[in-house]
Amino acid sequence: MPLAWQDSLFGDEPGAATPGALDLSGVRRLALDGRSWLDLAPGWLPGHGELFDQLRAEAPWQQRERRMYDRDVLEPRLVAAWTDAAIRQLPARLQEIRAAVSEHYRVDFDSVLVNLYRDGRDGVAWHGDTVRKRLPRTVVVTVGLGERRRFLLRPGDRGPATLELETGQGDLVVMGGRAQHEWQHTVPKAARAGARMSITMRHRAALTQ
C-alpha cells in the first residue's frame, strides 16, 4: 500500500512526551459549552511514525460500503477494527495506548478503530459518533498519525465550523460529555494531502463519573 506523508521538519513538538512515555498530565481541556468538552495534547504519542508504518503493513484494512441515496457506495477511507474478542489481538502499542487512556478517563475503551485517509480524496462528512445512540455521555479518544489534516467541529447539525484543528503526528484529541450528541465533526477532503490515520477508541459501558 504505497502512501506518502511528511514528518515534521522541526522534530518533536515543544512539550511533547518523553520517548516511550504515555503521559496524560499535560492534556489541556477546552470547554465547547456547558455540557461538552475537548481534551488536547499536541505531539502526545512518541514514535508515531513507527506505529503508522506498522499499522500500514499489518492492520486488517477493509473498505466498507454505506447505503446512500438507495445505492451502496464505498466509504472514502480504509478501516481496521478491533472489538469484542478481537480486542485481545490489538498490536502492542495500541494496547498500551488503550490502557493509558482507560486509566486516565476511568472507562474501559473496548472498541478500537483506525481510519486511513490515503490522500486528500479520502475524508469523512459531518457526523456525531453512533455511540451517542446508546449512552447519554461519552468519551471518544482519537490519536492522529501521519500528515496533519483539518479536523473541524460545529454545534448542532448545520452551519459552518466554529472550531478548526489540524491533527496528526501523534496528536491526542478527546471529545467528551455531550460532544457526540450536540456537536458534529468532520475531516473534509482536500485538494492536496498526504496519508493520515486516526486511532479512535470508544466505550460501550456508561460512564460512572
N, C-alpha and C positions, 0 to 999 in steps of 0.2 A: 504494500500500500504506500506508494510514493507521496509524501506530504512535505510541505515546506513551512517553516516558521523561523522567525529571527529572535534569538535571545536578546536580553537587554544589553545594550552597548556599555552599560555602566556597572555590570556585575550585580551583586546583591543590593537590594534597596536599603536605604538607611533604616536602621531599626529592625531589619529582618532577623529572623530567628537564627540561633546558633546552628551550624550544620548538624543535621540529625535530630535536632530537638523539635518537639511539637508543643510549643509554649503558647498558651492562650491568655497569658496575663496582660498582654499588650493590646487586646481586642478593644476597639473603640465603638461605643454604641451610639447610633443615630436614631432619634425618635421620629418616625414617619408621621405619627399622630398620637393621640392619647391611648390607642389600643394596638398599635403596630410599631415594630422596631426593626432596625437593621444593624448587625454587627459587622465591622470591617477590620481586616488585618492585611494590608498590602505585603506581598512577598512572604507570606506566612510559612509556606511549605519549602523546606530545604530540599535540594535535589529534585526539583520539579521537572527538570529536563530529562533526567534519567527515568523518572516514572512515566513521562509522556512516551518515551521510546519503548519502554517495556509494555505499556498498555497497547500501543500501536501494533506491536508484534504479537502479543499473546492474548489480548482480550477477545471474548466471543462476540465479535461485531455482527450486527444484523441491521438491515434497513427495513423498518416496519412500514406497513400500509395504514392509511387512515381513510375513513369514509368522508368524502366531501362532495356536496352537490350531486348526490346519487351515483357517485362512482368512487372506486378505490384509487388512491394516489399514494405514491411513495413519499414518506417524510424526507425533507431536505437535510438529512443528517444521518449518521450511523449511531447505533446504540448498543451498549453492552450492559447487562443487568445481572445482579446477584440478589436474590430474595429467597425467603423460606429456607429450605435445607441448603441451598447453594451458597448462602452467606458464609458457610464454613469453608468455602473454596476461594474466598477472596484472596487476591495477591497480598503478600505480607505487608507491603507498605500501605495498601488500602485498609487492611485490618488495623494497623497502627493508628491511622487517621481516625477510623471509626471508633476505636477505643478512647482516643483522646477527646473527641467531641462528645461522645456519650457520657464520659465522666464529667466534663465541664458543664454540659447543659442538663445533666441528670435525667437523661432519657435514652432508651435503647434504640439506636438507629438500626433498624432491621431490614432496610431496603437501600441498596446502593446501585446507582445508575450512572453510567458515564456516557455523555453525549459527545460525539466527534463531529465538529464542524470542519469539513475538509478544506474549504476555501470560502470566499465571500458569497458564493452561491448557496451555501447552507446557512440556515438560521432557524428561528422559531418565532411564531407570531405572538401577539399579546395574549396572555393567559394567566390564570392562577392555578397552582398545582392541585390535582384532583384529591389530594389528602384532605382538602378543606371540606369535602363531602362527608367525611367520616368523623372529623374532630373539630371542636369549636375553636381551639387554639393549637398552633403547630410551630415546630422549629424545623426549618429546612436549611441544611448546610450545603454550600457549594464551594468547591475549590477549583480555581481555573488553572489550566495547564496550557502551555504553548503560547501562541501570539495573543496579545490582548485584543478583545473585541468590545464594542459598545454593548452595555447592559443597561437597559432603560426601565424605569418604573413610573407608574402613574396611579393616582387614586381612582377607584371606580372602574368602569369598563369602556370608557370612551374618552376622547380628548388626547392632547399631546402629553409627552413625558414631562414630569416635573422633577425627576432626578436622573442624572446620567453618570454612569461609571464606565471605566474601561478595565476589564478584568482578564486575567491570565497570569502566567509566570508565577504560579504559587499563591496568588491572592485568595484570601478567605472572605466569603460573603455569607452571612447567615440571616435569613428572614424569619421573624418570629412574631408571636402574638396573633393578631388578626390579619397579618400581611397577605396571606393567601386568599382570604375571604374578601377583603376590602381594597386590595391593590392588585394590579397586574404588572407583569414584567415581560420583557422580550429581548432576544438577541437578533437584531434586524440583519437582513442581508446587506452586503457591502460590495462596492464596485471592485475593491481590491482588498484581500485579506489572506493571511496565512492560516495554517491549521491551528485549531483551538479545541481543547477538551474541557468539559465541565464535569467534575465528580460531584454528584448530588446524592445526599443522604437524607432519608425520611424515616419517620417512625409511625407505627400503627396504634400503639397504646396511647391513651390520653395522658396529657401532662398532669403531674401531681403537685405542681407548684405554681 
